[in-house]
């Protein structure tokens, strides 16, 4: 595990970009400090990337405290509109790039 101390809070996007650049691994797993991860989730996500060679990233179904899907699907570049994903164990949901 590697930690990078920043001189001030530059925001989430900057912190993720710095972490990504500093990573020396096949996969990078970004988590917020309040994230709870199911056992085996990282292995399942890596397997999803391995079995979908055109995929550049994966994100599990995000749920709120009540287990309801949280808004996480949008367009690239972001428009500010987010939709909840539908639970699925079969195919990844593509992100539409405009």
GIURNOR-V510193 format. One record per residue. N is the residue number from 1. RES is the residue in one small letter. PSI is psi as a letter, one per 30 degrees, with the letter a starting at -180 (none if undefined). Layout:
BEGIN
n:N res:RES psi:PSI
n:N res:RES psi:PSI
END
This chain:
BEGIN
n:1 res:x psi:k
n:2 res:x psi:k
n:3 res:x psi:k
n:4 res:x psi:k
n:5 res:x psi:k
n:6 res:x psi:k
n:7 res:x psi:f
n:8 res:x psi:l
n:9 res:x psi:j
n:10 res:x psi:f
n:11 res:x psi:l
n:12 res:x psi:e
n:13 res:x psi:e
n:14 res:x psi:e
n:15 res:x psi:e
n:16 res:x psi:e
n:17 res:x psi:e
n:18 res:x psi:e
n:19 res:x psi:e
n:20 res:x psi:e
n:21 res:x psi:e
n:22 res:x psi:f
n:23 res:x psi:k
n:24 res:x psi:i
n:25 res:x psi:l
n:26 res:x psi:e
n:27 res:x psi:k
n:28 res:x psi:k
n:29 res:x psi:j
n:30 res:x psi:k
n:31 res:x psi:k
n:32 res:x psi:l
n:33 res:x psi:f
n:34 res:x psi:g
n:35 res:x psi:k
n:36 res:x psi:k
n:37 res:x psi:k
n:38 res:x psi:k
n:39 res:x psi:k
n:40 res:x psi:f
n:41 res:x psi:e
n:42 res:x psi:e
n:43 res:x psi:e
n:44 res:x psi:e
n:45 res:x psi:e
n:46 res:x psi:e
n:47 res:x psi:e
n:48 res:x psi:e
n:49 res:x psi:e
n:50 res:x psi:e
n:51 res:x psi:f
n:52 res:x psi:i
n:53 res:x psi:f
n:54 res:x psi:f
n:55 res:x psi:k
n:56 res:x psi:f
n:57 res:x psi:l
n:58 res:x psi:l
n:59 res:x psi:k
n:60 res:x psi:l
n:61 res:x psi:k
n:62 res:x psi:k
n:63 res:x psi:l
n:64 res:x psi:a
n:65 res:x psi:f
n:66 res:x psi:g
n:67 res:x psi:g
n:68 res:x psi:k
n:69 res:x psi:k
n:70 res:x psi:l
n:71 res:x psi:k
n:72 res:x psi:f
n:73 res:x psi:k
n:74 res:x psi:a
n:75 res:x psi:l
n:76 res:x psi:k
n:77 res:x psi:l
n:78 res:x psi:k
n:79 res:x psi:f
n:80 res:x psi:f
n:81 res:x psi:k
n:82 res:x psi:k
n:83 res:x psi:l
n:84 res:x psi:k
n:85 res:x psi:l
n:86 res:x psi:k
n:87 res:x psi:k
n:88 res:x psi:k
n:89 res:x psi:g
n:90 res:x psi:d
n:91 res:x psi:k
n:92 res:x psi:l
n:93 res:x psi:j
n:94 res:x psi:l
n:95 res:x psi:k
n:96 res:x psi:j
n:97 res:x psi:k
n:98 res:x psi:none
END
